[in-house]
Amino acid sequence: MKRRFWYGLGALLLAAPVHAQSLTGIWQGVESETSKPNAYWPAVLRLQKSKGTDIFGVLYQEVGGNPGISVTFQMQGGRTATGLRLEHESKLNETGRTPTSYWCDGSITFTYDPALEKLTGHATYRPVGDCSVGTFTFYRVKLKSPATVPAGTESTIRVSGRNVLWFADAELQQPLAAGNTYRTKLSKTTTFYLKQAYYPTEQSPVVPITIQVSGAKPTPAPTPPPPPTPPADSVAKAPAVPAPILPAAPAPVVLPTVLFRLGTPELMPTAAPALDQLATELKARPTLRLRIAGYTDKIGEPDKNQLLSEQRADAVKDYLVKAGIAPERLSTIGYGDSHPLHPSPDARNRRVEVEEIK
């Protein structure tokens, strides 16, 4: 889908995939048009399976060179013999709108190349203004080599994608390599974080790839015999003490069981034990102050996700205040859907993190 201006300015949109070999996931690429060689529209398409062969998802596009002009569409369609066909269902969000601009919509037919994890699409737009056709090219990052490698042996990890960048951390602060292969020697299960530099957008995904390690483990040192056990009536059993949530040194901590229901700031029942323990630790360290950060999954409109992330941080603060923690010791912030830890949709992205404030 391209954005058009009645006075001739080109803009962007489109993306989509799906196939019998499961085309769900996140695809990144671009729309172009041969009649406008200097115009392009970077795009990200997130697809999920619906009933039977149906597929639905979200398509995000920007105007090339101007990410402040963008659109998000809900897409619906199904698999075909060679790939996928999608229809623009409704507009979810738009930025940079003017009275004389519009986005083209219609249908997109994709052909899937499993060797390259590539989608090539042809769009046929409704006849509005100068909307006509568009051409799309998308790639997705997917592991193409074995997911398990021998321990202590140099191995080549191979992935699909275009202009792939490898990082050791989800924040992309520790670059490792560039390209579709990375040769390394692993001694333990390791997760790499990959991003495509092929027409990046404000919503370009970070894809985690986890490699398991097999093989003989190092022989542990001999364990000395235990000391003699005193009589049962002379020993008082010590109560089990859970591992502390807050580290000794300031660092952000993900609360993995403190999750929220989809689209709401409502805490799930699994949150209570961890929050109760956190309150206990805060009472034991009365001078400690915390920043509570809320996050969302990459589903829905970014503006609404930002508000939702702030509400989730506030929900955790309210819980701790009710547990007896002074509100002035707790500050909150929301990061919306800007820092997912897992490919969306994933409930683990609907989370909070806590960090000591110095």
GULUMSE-329220 format. One record per atom (N, C-alpha, C): residue in one letter; y, x, z. Coordinates in steps of 0.001 Angstrom, whole numbers, plus 500000, padded with zeros to 6 digits. Atoms other than C-alpha are relative to their C-alpha. Layout:
aYXZ...
END
This chain:
m498825500842500000m500000500000500000m501216500871500000k498765499220500074k503320501454498974k501163499155500477r498771500691499647r506683500571500376r500973500153498837r499044499982501100r509280499680497782r501377499562500485f498643500482499792f513035499226497775f500447499331498705w499571500715501193w514624496751495425w500870500893499128y499174499118500801y516902499573494342y499278501282499643g500764498908500578g514070501985493561g499443501036500931l500520498952499126l513256504026496697l498539499737500290g501441500133499740g509462504608496999g499711500277501456a500438499756498633a507629504547500308a498501499943500046l501415499736499930l504111504513501651l499139498951500651l501059500578499184l500918502906502772l498686499889499270l501370500290500358l497258502668502422l499031500973500548a501102499193499557a494050504012503626a498871499070500289a501117500819499638a490566502693504010a498698500561499564p501322499600500367p486864503459504063p498928499089500536v501178500646499450v483397502042504680v498846500025499012h501152499868500888h479875502322503317h498728499753500769a501264500264499345a476236501642504011a499645501116500968q500289498868499125q475985505102505559q501021500047501128s498988500137498956s478582503882508097s501274500743499640l498688499449500319l482120504425507007l500995499727501117t499112500200498866t483496503506510408t500494501355500512g499414498767499498g485696506067512089g501434500143499526i498592499736500329i489023507707511289i500084500856498747w499806499317501274w490083508793507804w501473500373499859q498627499527500174q493179510786506900q500209500409498544g499758499649501390g494781511174503502g501352499578499501v498714500226500640v497461510095501083v499853499002498863e499897500838501201e498474507543498487e500997500649499057s499104499445501013s500042508732495259s500043499056498806e499859500814501200e501127507271491935e500408500918498854t499755499066501109t501009509091488605t501372499811499380s498690500235500606s504225507451487427s501149500519500857k498976499476499102k506090508875490445k499453501292500612p500645498760499555p504931512516490758p500556500575501286n499407499442498784n507289513333493633n499889499069501201a500135500968498910a506442510283495740a498582500045500564y501316500030499364y503596510225498267y500132499299501343w500011500788498780w502591508210501300w498809500416500868p501100499608499102p500500509943504029p499473498788500764a500605501179499387a498074507584505749a498854500367500919v501164499904499112v495499507173508527v499364498621500056l500729501263499937l492819504492508470l498927500079501063r501020500091498950r490747503523511500r499155498764499746l500889501090500360l487700501402510736l498925499767501053q501087500390499108q485211499502512887q499114498992499293k500945500946500590k482134497477512035k500194498627500626s499940501372499525s482292493710512321s498617499382499824k501291500654500172k479523491181511675k499383500346498646g500707499737501251g476891492002509066g500547501223499296t499437498895500780t478458494120506355t501529500020500069d498543500080499911d482027493225507372d500572501224500715i499274498877499419i484536495914508295i501426499538500302f498587500253499746f487910495653509973f500617501275500554g499363498792499514g490484498206510977g501506499927499931v498546499878499979v494068499417511119v500405501105499039l499486499038500967l495943501179508329l501443500355500344y498655499507499685y498983503315509151y500472500880498857q499425499159501049q501291504860506529q501441500355500313e498624499544499897e504513506820506441e500526500285498602v499376499521501227v506970507580503683v499970501524500034g500079498553500050g506344511167502619g501353500650500227g498758499331499674g508996513390504159g500914499216500912n499159500831499141n510366510539506282n499118499171500923p500913500728499112p508003509613509144p500662498878500782g499324501095499326g510675507330510586g499835498668499284i500281501226500753i509736504796507881i498496499877499911s501456500124499942s506217503548508507s499601498538500113v500535501348499874v503986500502508593v498573500089500510t501381500118499541t500757499453510300t499478498634499585f500596501229500480f498508496846508699f498617499803500611q501380500346499680q495408495054509870q499243499836498680m500784500016501224m492689495495507228m498667499307500249q501270500709499891q489576493427506561q499260500143498682g500758499880501240g486767493851504064g498528500174500247g501439499813499894g483191494871503474g499518501110499097r500590498936500786r480875497417501953r499673499527498590t500420500251501372t480120497639498266t498871500962499672a501102499121500390a477359499388496334a500412501462500002t499546498609500088t479490502519495981t500981500397501090g499034499648498974g481795502336498955g500479498819500805l499353500962499132l484163499759500356l501146499300499275r498842500733500497r486695497073499516r500723499402501202l499194500481498886l489546496203501891l501168499168499502e498829500833500270e492278493581501951e501019500193501122h498950500005498990h495638493752503732h500057498589500598e500035501309499358e495404490925506287e501355499614500593s498718500310499366s498616491105508327s500705501290500383k499195498844499613k501440493473509213k500124500005501521l499959499888498551l501204494692512816l501285500636500499n498804499298499543n504225496965513000n500681500642498803e499244499359501081e506989498384510808e501219500678500597t498798499301499576t509723500968511370t500841500345498774g499110499624501090g512759501811509250g500249498905498990r499823501114500931r513000498368507696r501468499796499644t498658500370500439t516086497434505627t499917498658499291p500046501320500655p517078494078504074p499463500038498575t500415499945501406t516173495336500580t498683500734499795s501252499255500138s512880497121501305s498806499105500301y501226500759499769y509315495862501349y498808500916499779w501257499269500183w505723497097501477w499087499196499082c500969500658500876c503199496322498777c498712499734500762d501310500269499412d499933494676499803d499106499337498963g500968500548500951g496787493472498089g498599500405500394s501369499581499711s493308494988497882s499797501444499547i500315498607500327i491837498494497743i498489500131499868t501419499746500221t488463499459496300t499749501502500085f500274498593499751f487004502765497506f498610500402499516t501277499358500304t484263505033496246t499771501105501019y500314499070498918y482514507119498894y499178501175499487d500741498776500318d481373510733498420d499442500543501316p500549499585498709p478952511499501320p499965501510500189a500044498543499868a478786515231500557a501312500536500550l498679499533499567l482531515658501093l500607499118501084e499404500994499108e483054512664503411e501388499639499479k498756500271500715k485695511575500929k499999498570499488l499796501328500580l487021508180499921l501078500097498927t499031500072501088t488759507710496596t500248498529499721g499712501418500088g490551504384496334g500974499634498904h499080500575500994h492257502251493721h500538498700500580a499365501186499441a494748499671495006a500578499136498893t499377500992500884t495741496529493156t500877499121500873y499057500689499128y498869495029494659y500439498660499417r499442501276500434r500314491558494537r501294500264499233p498821499738500849p503087491282491911p501311499634500679v498712500169499330v506105491604494192v500874501181499598g499149498897500442g508998493630492793g499279500856498976d500704499120500932d507538496682491086d498656500457500553c501336499690499492c504286496696493099c498976499832498880s501022500104501039s501350497386490784s498694500608500482v501252499346499608v498663499985491566v500325501271500785g499866498746499267g498101503065493721g498662500709500071t501210499195499894t495581505867494107t499960500676501367f500136499471498651f494231507033497469f498900501050500069t500998498979499726t492365510088498669t499948500203501505f500179499879498559f490931510236502198f498810500896500322y501098499194499473y488746512628504169y499838499695501484r500198500084498552r487171512436507589r499237501228500487v500683498862499391v485978515173509919v498669499517500566k501332500360499539k482237514983510520k499139501250500034l500871498833499868l479689517528511733l498939499984498909k500962499904501093k477539518714508800k498882501009500289s501051499066499604s475492521424510537s499284499428501230p500717500534498833p472956520918513372p500892499896501232a499207500221498792a474410519553516609a499509500844501164t500532499121498963t472274521989518615t499766501382499415v500174498618500461v472314525788518271v499299500795501091p500671499182498987p470264528522520014p501014500699500906a499117499320499048a471829529999523141a500089501483499675g499799498576500166g473350533440522716g499798500535498603t500213499581501384t472848533515518936t501210499614499163e498858500322500857e475660533713516401e499603498915499008s500310501157500839s475701530389514540s501247499562499259t498884500532500785t477857528782511867t500058498493500170i499773501441499855i479260525341512671i500768499540498762r499401500453501252r480130523396509524r500390498532500123v499504501375499944v482211520223509219v500593499617498649s499275500500501161s483677518051506497s501474499895500354g498571500142499769g487389517435506100g500783500883499050r499115499255500895r490367518907504283r501042500740500829n499045499184499250n492477521783505653n499786499831501505v500385500237498607v490643521657508980v500488501135500898l499569499048498983l492126523375512047l499132499803501243w500885500037498836w489904524261515055w500783500431501246f499359499666498733f491097524286518680f498966499933501116a500895499986498849a489455524979522019a500357498932501019d499545500976499021d491421522265523844d500577498775499310a499520501266500561a492424518648523292a501501499987499803e498546499945500142e496106519542523659e500425500876498817l499768499173501190l495790521873520603l500902501199500307q499225498827499612q497264524829522470q499229501302499796q500841498811500136q494345527222521854q499312500000498625p500600499989501340p493740527684518090p498852500999499908l501182499154500169l490386529134517041l499805500466498562a500309499666501388a490036529008513254a500581498932499089a499589500968501017a490914527215510017a498926499985498920g501011500115501049g488558525897507345g498857499097500428n501112500918499738n485302523968507189n498852500638500768t501049499346499226t483189526571509021t500615500838501110y499587499151498885y483450528409512317y498761500691500539r501147499226499544r481065531197513277r500258500472501423t499805499680498597t480579531696516992t498655500144500690k501194499838499168k478063532526519723k500240499210501277l499811500885498856l477632529865522413l498928500225501048s500952499894498892s476010530136525820s499858498685500751k500064501299499336k476677526553526919k500525498933499050t499503501108500813t477416523128525467t501530500050499956t498561499799500202t480929523285524007t500564498917499100t499296500973500839t483400520760522577t501179500689499321f498865499500500783f485774521807519800f500852498802499584y499075501070500371y488841519785518820y500590500341498633l499652499729501382l489550519490515099l501074499038499511k498934500821500586k492561518241513173k500171500397498549q499773499727501411q493193517927509446q501494500205499744a498613499756500383a496396519464508106a500293499435498613y499857500617501311y495942517431504919y500868498749500138y499029501089499892y499021515161504729y500017499416501429p499976500494498618p499447514897508527p501063498929500189t499062501066499648t501218511908510064t500222500024501505e499760500132498568e502549510893513461e498747499526500723q501210500515499371q499120509336514097q498745500752499558s501170499222500405s496854512073512749s499075500199501193p500917499946498862p493709512061514916p499552501419500326v500703498795499563v492182514882516926v498538499598500205v501411500387499996v488397514774516451v499198500994500834p500836499087499218p486129516240519160p498614500145499373i501343499701500490i482910517898517955i499275500768501098t500732499368498910t480370518743520673t498715500635499481i501186499256500410i477700521394520078i499145500283501234q500936499742498922q474666521458522354q499379501380499830v500626498675500019v472946524730523254v498583499888500534s501402500011499579s469179525216523500s499524501429500214g500566498678499797g467016528099524585g499767500289501456a500343499626498637a465808529914527669a501252500235500823k498892499770499093k468170529876530591k499780501311500762p500178498773499223p468819533092532568p499160499768501246t500851500124498822t466275533693535293t500860500114501249p499152499936498804p467945532879538615p499514501072500964a500356499016498985a468020535449541381a499102499370501051p500889500562498963p465318535068544043p500804499382501134t499333500700498903t466327532611546737t499380500410501317p500572499617498701p465944533882550309p499416498792500707p500621501146499301p463724531784552545p501016499345500930p499059500698499117p465582529130554539p499771500397501453p500167499698498571p466223529729558254p499112498963500664p500858500966499295p463903528062560757p500760498716500294t499396501302499734t464593524365561176t499941499697501481p500015500335498565p465688523484564729p499370498641500221p500589501318499694p464097520520566474p500924498876499556a499234501128500554a465170517182565018a500992499444500998d499104500618499017d466677515992568300d501180500890500362s498879499110499686s469016519015568468s500993500116498864v499141499906501169v470622518523565065v500651498655499728a499278501227500371a473313515965564317a500246500026498506k499814500065501445k473368514879560716k501482499916499652a498611500035500451a476675515642559015a500153498942498921p499817501018501042p478066512782556938p500251500647498649a499773499495501357a478062513272553184a501485499942499675v498574499930500328v481508514382552017v500147500090498486p499838499926501455p482485513583548410p500871501172499592a499177498912500508a483962516344546303a501441499530499893p498591500428500059p487777516299546480p500431499690498576i499458500358501311i489621514649543612i501103500965499600l498835499171500298l492772516767543868l499647501474500162p500284498568499889p492408520502543127p500970500693500942a499129499244499104a493861523154545381a501294500406499296a498816499615500776a496230524282542612a500468498824499159p499480501116500800p498540521869540737p499433500017498575a500535500131501360a496874520650537537a499717498529499753p500316501395500289p496485517288535766p498503499736500178v501387500364499755v493265515528536789v499750498619499404v500404501292500545v491626512763534766v499129499295501026l500837500804499112l490183509988536934l499026499217499119p500870500567501042p487128509187534771p499509498590500265t500476501358499712t486125505997536601t501139499006500164v498843500900499877v489659504590536815v500400499573498594l499798500499501361l489658502565533613l500545498577500041f499326501289500085f491292499360532390f499360499129498933r500502500927501007r490308496283530493r500868500097498744l499333499840501290l491217496292526795l501269499162499928g498741500689500229g494867495435526185g500711499519501244t499377500468498767t495735494893529864t500143501163500976p499910499013498922p496834496885532951p499054499677501154e500932500412498939e493973495284534920e498952501081500237l500982498982499646l491869497864536738l498588499432499950m501399500405499982m488106497675536202m499417500271501385p500576499827498657p485867497416539312p499588501428500317t500425498615499761t484698501005538842t501116500871500556a498858499181499568a488192502193539812a500095500125501514a499742500067498558a488055501273543502a499514501232500772p500442498855499178p485882504120544933p500871501233499813a499192498805500241a487904506884543270a501405499847500574l498641500206499477l491260505343544224l500003499990501524d500095499968498539d490117504833547819d499890501448500488q500126498593499619q489074508497547988q501325500736499807l498702499372500248l492402509539546435l500982499664501113a499115500392498905a494260507568549094a499664500768501274t500422499244498818t492223509293551805t500508501443499934e499530498626500152e493102512732550404e501520500083500168l498539500002499847l496790511819550224l500403499858501462k499705500148498569k496741510749553878k499726501305500743a500325498723499362a495135514077554792a500994501102499636r498993499016500444r497900515957552923r501346499285499897p498816500890499966p501066514087553985p501216500520499247t498841499478500735t503485516412552162t499791499969498490l500317499956501434l501766516041548779l500597498802499278r499465501060500850r503499514039546042r499287500049498651l500771500088501240l501814512825542849l500789499349498885r499560500708501202r502780511940539304r498773499324499407i501094500782500575i500557509192537858i500355499707498545a499747500170501436a500328509171534037a499009498999499416g500844501011500624g499010506174532103g499851500241498507y500313499797501410y497387506199528648y499317498746499445t500687501102500667t496033503719526092t499150500543498856d500750499687501212d493589503685523199d500914499811498794k499199500154501220k494898503883519607k499630498697499298i500231501326500571i494492500158519021i501257499187500255g498793500789499824g497503497948518413g501253500775499638e498705499443500376e501189498703518040e500422501096500980p499597498899499110p502535502021519400p501010499577501071d498997500415499022d505524500345521107d499356499223501149k500682500767498961k503281497901522952k499074500898500820n500860499073499270n500863500695523855n500797500838500989q499158499234499082q503737502673525386q500269499198501265l499739500850498842l504653499745527649l498736499816500829l501264500211499291l500990499150528504l499619501232500824s500344498788499253s500501502791529532s500839500106501274e499145499978498817e503459502530531916e499515498977501041q500510501024499088q502032499315533393q498716500463500684r501244499504499397r498677501033533963r500282501032501083a499612499048498961a500319503881535842a500538499257501222d499457500796498891d502197501304537948d498884499297500772a501113500687499336a498911499474538678a499292500936500979v500625499027499104v497409502641540164v500922500284501190k499058499791498903k500572503267542193k499943498839500987d500045501172499126d500471499701543543d498740500019500869y501260499943499248y496828500175544583y500137500990501160l499873498970498971l497655503382546489l501005499593501079v499020500469499021v500714501827548146v499352498986500941k500703500978499161k498547498931549379k499005500687500923a500946499243499166a496120501558550721a500716500818501071g499266499340498928g498919502963552913g500771501231499601i499254498826500449i500582505638550754i501454499601499754a498581500305500170a504386505723550868a500380500044498524p499690500053501435p505777504703547439p500850501169499526e499162498885500444e508298507577547419e499184501264499731r500856498854500288r505364510010547236r499349499889498618l500687500268501264l504241508524543903l501016499705498907s499192500315501176s506019508647540535s499066499670498848t500842500437501113t504738507143537289t500649500329498665i499541499768501374i504996507844533567i498932499466499057g500953500480501003g503368506414530432g500107500813498725y500035499230501240y502292508283527317y499466499185498818g500462500836501107g501112505339525207g498675500473499444d501247499598500660d498428506201522648d500107501400499413s499709498705500624s499757509716521962s499023501107500376h500891498927499565h497050511702523799h498581499481500236p501388500454499779p493559510236523225p499077501192500267l500989498960499737l490671512273524619l498745499821499163h501199500312500772h488043510577522444h500404499201498762p499683500799501187p487957509029518940p500100498520500346s499815501426499723s489296505466519126s499107499170499079p499742500538498674p488218502912520012p499017500557501029d500838499469498929d486862504301523315d500672499651501317a499429500445498728a487366502821526786a500507501159500834r499583498850499204r487742506342528207r501436500444499693n498592499710500292n491135506613526492n500946499121500815r499183500911499192r492397503705528638r499921500488501455r500222499257498778r492837505990531618r501318500326500709v498856499402499321v495171507563534166v499645501433500371e500134498642499499e495723511176535149e500985500162501147v499099499746498883v497245512419538394v500269501500500071e499591498611499924e499137515659538983e500944500195501176e499130499699498854e500750517226542035e501393500370499509i498600499682500301i504558517385541926i500494500994501037k499457498994499101k506073520518543383k501462499722500326
END
